[in-house]
Amino acid sequence: MRTENELSGALRDAANQAPDLDLIAGVGERRRRRTRRRAQLLAAVAVVAVVSTSTVVTRGTFSSGGGEEAAAASTTTRPQPEKTITLTPRPRTEATATPQPKKTITVTPSPRPQTQATGTPVEKLWPQALFQMPAKNADGWPYQPIIAINATEVLLGAGPSPEKAGKIEVYDTKIGKSRVVTEIPTTPGLKQPFQAAVSTDGTNVVWYTSGRKDGALAGELWWAPLAGGKAKRAVTLTGAAADIDAVGTDGKSIVWSMGKGGVYRKSFTGGAPHRVPETDGLHLIRWPWAGDAGNVFIEADRNQSKIVNLADGTVTKTVIKDGMKGLRCGRVWCRGRQGGTAFVQRLNGTGFVKIPDRGFIGGPRPYPVLDRFLPSGENVFDLNTGKVARIKRPGVWIRINSLSEPSTVLYWGTTTGVNPDKYWVLNLAAVPPAQ
């Protein structure tokens, strides 16, 4: 583990030297869908594009949202003021920790040229996490890497058009091949269907499809075994009940939360859906974790005050300091804004570092990826080690699907152009814990 001043320097240097990027906030499910639903589905796929001053917009399947504001940093180099970082030893795993003595370190950054290369090339820092794969499946449908299942398998979506998912597949880096998990059913009477968020527990894959039925908002929750098999619809919700903001699984049930809060569960084997006790106002992060702040596009300034383990009821409070806004926390790391600048800190308030946030890909649920990584432009910050991976892409874009939970895979074309034959894929689940 590196010290906080090393992490601060790594984050600051990488952000200061990154090229100016446009973060595309993307496309919603349909322009006619208004207010909360429109915000939830804003930005189907987050795309970081560098093409002179042009803008690239893309629509994709399997996404509840993506992209967010990119805080612009000056392109000129200026001396930086001294920064004081307060360190506290990492908190114990229980919900409350005994206050620890504090240590103060003063960091005086030195100005660096804007053109200086920063970070370590990703292929050198995390070679085991980087691989190539075809950009299309056997049907000729474009692939969309969704999320990592483990260190060697990545879940894929594929469809005949950018707005329609036709199949769910898995790419296995050990054998260099993909296999079909299931086909995505189309429900008669469901209009304007949009395959939204997806999640997996390593054994099952779950997702929800959003659309309209009889003029009202409708949501269908589906699941299938990752080993392969027919997709099964768990439940259909309409009206206010279809306002779903996240989906997951506990291994036996499909689990989801509502836009206004509240977590629900429906068993794979049958029975009626029911509300998980004592989850009023909670939003699913990734089972079993939930927080009390939802879509940051809707509640831009609201801070998450706690994280709850729904499996055992443990509640851990977050430390919120003056001026903090938009705080979103996983089990260890939080991200938010203070004074117009992004920052990261641990749940207990330690490890606080302000960063010029250029092109952070987090979408409406900007939790740190795997509670460890912070993608920002062409860099990926490892909050646990202080290291920075730099992506050098030959094309004009880097993509990450923004799901119920932050995706664990980033991908980009192996050649120039918008539609390459192959992708480079970075699987963050394959990065060793201490590397």
N, C-alpha and C positions, 0 to 999 in steps of 0.2 A: 504494500500500500504506500503510495506516495503521500507527502505532506500537502497541506492545503495550499501553501504558497507555490508548490510545483504544479498543482492542478490549476491554480489561478493563472499561472504563467502560460500553461499549455492552452487553456481555453482562450485567454486574451490574445495570445500570439496568433492562433489559428483563425480566430474571428477577425482580427485586425488585418490579416494578410489575405483573407478570402476575396475572390472577385465579387464585384457587385452582381447580385442575383435577383431575378424577379421570381417571387413565389406565386404560383398561379393558384388562386383559390377555387378554380374549377367550376363544375356545373352541378346544379341540383337535379333532383329527380324529374321535375317538370316545372317550367316557369309559372304555371298556374297554381302550383302549390305554395301556399303563403305561410307567413308567420313562423310558428315553431317548426312545422314539418319542413319548410323550405330551408331553414337554418340547419336542421339536423342532417339533411342530405346535401348540404352545400359542399361542393368540391369532391366529386366522386373519386378522383385520384389526384393526389398532390404531385405537382411536377415542378422541379427546379429546372429552368431553362436559361441558357445563355446564348442568345443569338442576336448580337448587336443590341438594338433596342426593341426588337420584335418580341411578341408575346405568343406563347404556345398554350393552347387550351385543350384539355383532353377530357373525355368522359369514359368511365370504366365501370365494370360490374363489381359487385362485392365491395361496397364502400358505404359507410354511413356518413362520411365526410372526409375532408382533408384540406391541408393548407391552413395558414393563418397569417397574421400580420408579420412582415419582415421589418424589424426595426433597423432603419438605415444608419450606417456609420459613416463618418467623414472619410473621404478618399485621400485627404492630406494627412501627413504624419505630424502629430503634435506630442510634446512631452505629456506624460500622464501624471495625474496627481498621485500622491502616496495613498495607499489603501490599507486599512487596518482589518485584518481577518481574525475573528475570534474562534479559537479551537476548543472543542470539548471532546473527550474520548468518545468513540462510537457507543451509542446507547445499548443497554442490554435488551434482550428480546422481549421482556415483559412489557406490559402496557405503559408503565410509568418507571422512570429511572431516577436514581438518587442523583441530585445535582453534583456535578464534578467541578473541581477547580479549573479555572479558565487560564489560557495562555494566549498572549497577544503577540502576533508577528506583524511587523510592518514591511510591506512589499513596495518597492519603488521601481516600477517598470521603466525600461528604457525604450525610447522610440525606435522603430525599425522601419526600413523601407517598405512601401506598400507592395512592391513587386516580389519581395522575398518569399521563397517557397516555405511552407510551414507543415508541420506534422510529418509523419512517416508514411510513405506510400503503402496503401492497404495491402498490396500483394506481398510486401515485406513484413509488415506488422502482424497480419492475420492471414497467412497464406492458406491455412486449413479451412478458412471460412469463405473463400472466394472460389467460384467455379463458373464455367460456361454451360449454357443449355440452349436448345433450340427455342426460337421465338414463336413457333407455331406447333400445333399438335398434328396428329395423323390425318385429321379432317381438313387441315389447312387453316384452322381457326387460330387467331392470335392468342398466345398464352398471357396470363397475367399472374405473376408470382404473388401469392397472397400473404402467407405467414409460414414460419418454420414450424414443423412438427417436432423435430429434434435436430441434432447436429448434422445429419446426413440426408434428411428428407424435407422437402418444401411442398406445401399445398399450393395447387395451381387452379385458376379458373380459366375456362376457354369457352368462347362463344362465337356464333356466326357474325355477330355485329358487336360494336362497343357497348351497346345498351342491353344486350341479351346474353346471359350466361347459359351455355348449353351443357357443359360437363364440369365436374370437379375431378382433378387428377392429382397425382403425387409424382414428383421427380425425385429419384434416388441417386445421389451423387456417387454411391459406392459402385453402382453398375452402369451409371450414365444413361439411364432410361426412365421413362415415365409409364405409369399405369393409370387406368381409369378407375376412379372410386365409385362414381355414380353419375347418372344423368339428372339434369335439373328439370323437374316437371313443370308444365304450364297448366295452370288451373283455369278451366272454362269459366268465363264470367268475370275474371280478374283483369281489369283494364289497366293499361299503363304499368305493367309489372316491372319492378326494378329489384334485382337481386342485391340486397343490402349487405349488412355486416355478417361476418363469418368468424367462427372460433373453433378450436379443437383442443381436446385434452390428451391427444396422442392415441386414443382408441376410437373416438367418434368425431365426426365433424357436424357442426350445427350452423344454421344460418336462418335469416328471415328475408322474406320477399315482401316488398311494400308495393301497394297499388291502390286501385279504387274498385269498389264493388257496390253496385246500385247507387252510385253517386257519392258514397261515403268512403273515407279512408279505411283501408283494410291492410292487415298484416298477417302473413302466414309464417309460422315457425316450423322448420324442417330439420331432420337429422338423418344421418346415414353412418354405418360403420366404416371406419377407414380401411378395413380389410377388403371392402367392396360389397356392394349390394344395392337394392332398390331404395331410393329416398322415401322417407316416411314423413307425412305431415303430422306434426304433434298437435297443433292447435291453430285455428283461424280467429283473429280478433278484428273487430270493426269499431269505427267511431273513435272515441277518446281512448279506448283500451288498446287501439292499434298504434298509439303514439309511443313506439319503442325506441329507446336510445342506446341499448347495448344488449348483447346476447352472449351466452356462454354455456358451459356444461359442467356438472359436478360428477360426471361419469355414469350416472343413472338417470339423470333428468336433463331437460333443456331448461336453462335459467335465463331470465331477462329482466331488465328494469325499464321503468317508464320515464317519459320526458319530465314529468312532474315529480318523479321519485317513487320509490317502492319497488321491491324485488319480488319476482314471481317464479314459480317452478312448476313444471309439468313432466311427470314421469314418462320415460320412453315406452314403458309397458302398458300404459293406459291410465285411466282415472282422470279426474278433473284438475285443471290448473288451480293453484292456490298461492296466496301471498305468503312469503317467508316472514315469520313473526319478527316484530320490532325492526322493520325496515322502512318505516315512513321517512320520506325525504332522502333515501339513499339511492345511489346510482352504482350499478355494477362496474367495476374496473376490470377484474379478471377473477373468476371464481377461485377462492372464496372471499376475495377482497372487494369492498365497496366503500365509497366516500359520499360525503354530504354536499357535493357540488357537481353540477351536471355540465351540459354543453357550454363550452366557453364562448361560443358565438351568441348564445342566448343570455348567459350569466357572465358577461365578460369580466366584471370586477369582483365577482363573488369569490371568496377564499374557502378552500376546503379546510374545515376545522378538525376533521378526524378521519381515521381510516378504521374500518370495522372488518373483523374476520367473521364472516357469516357462518362458518362451520362451528366455531366455539364461542362466539359472542364477544371476543376480546375487542376492546375499544382503545385506540391509541390516539391521543390528541396531537395536533400539529402546533408548532410554534409559529405564530403570526406576528410579525413586527410592524411598526408604524409605516404606513405608506405602501404596504404590499397589496397587490391586486392579482386576481386570476390565479391564485395558488392551486396547483393540482399535484397531488402526492401519491406515490406508490408506497411500498412498505418501508423504503429507506430514503429515497430521494424525492425532492419536490422541485417544481419549476413554477415561476411566476414573473411578475413585473413589479418594478419599484422605480418611481421617478422616470417612467418612460423607457427603462432599460430592463432587459430580461436578466434573471438570476437563477441560480440553482442553490439548494441547501438541503440538508437532511431534515427529517421530520422534527428532530429536536432543536432545529435552528442552527446547528453547527455546519461547517463546510460551506458557508455562504460565499458565493462568488458572483459578481455581476459580469455579464457578457454582452457585447454588442451582438444582438440576435439577428444574424443575416440569414434569412431563408430557413429558419427552423421548420422542420416538417412535423407537425404534431396534430393539426386539424382541430376539430371541436373538443377532443379529449387528449390534451397534450401532456400525457404522463410520460416520464422517461421510459424509453424502450427497455424492456426486461428489468425495469427499475435500476438501470445502469448506464444506458447509452443515450447520447443526445445528438441526433443527426442535424447538421446545420450547414446548408449549402453543399459544398463538396467535401466537407469534413464530418467525421463522426467522433465525438468526444466520448472517451471512456471515463465516467465519473469515478469509478472505483480505483483506477490506476493512474489517472492523470495523463494517459497517453492519447494522442490524436492520430486517427487514421485519415489519410488524404486520398481521395478518389480522383484519378486522372481518367476522364472519359473521352473517347474519341468523338462521340456524338454530341447532340445539343440538349440532352435531358438526363435527369436522374429521377427515378420514381420510387415512391413508397406508398403502398395502399394504406389508407387510414381507416381502421376498422373500429369495432367496439373497444379494442385495446390497440395500442400502438403496434404496428407490424414489425416483425423481427427480420424482414428482408428488404434490402434496397436493390434495385436493378437498373441497368442502363445498357444501351446498345454497344455491341463490339465494334461497330463501324459507324461512320457518319450517316446521317439521315434519320428520318422519323420512324421508318419501318425496317429495322435490321433483320437479318436472318437468324442471329444469335444474340443472347443476352449474357452480360456479366451479372452474376448474382452474388450479393454479400449476405451471408447467413449469420446474423449476429448470435444466434443460438449455438454456433460452432466455435465461438471465441472462448478460449479457456478462462476460467475464473480469475486466475492471477496474472494473466498475460497482458 
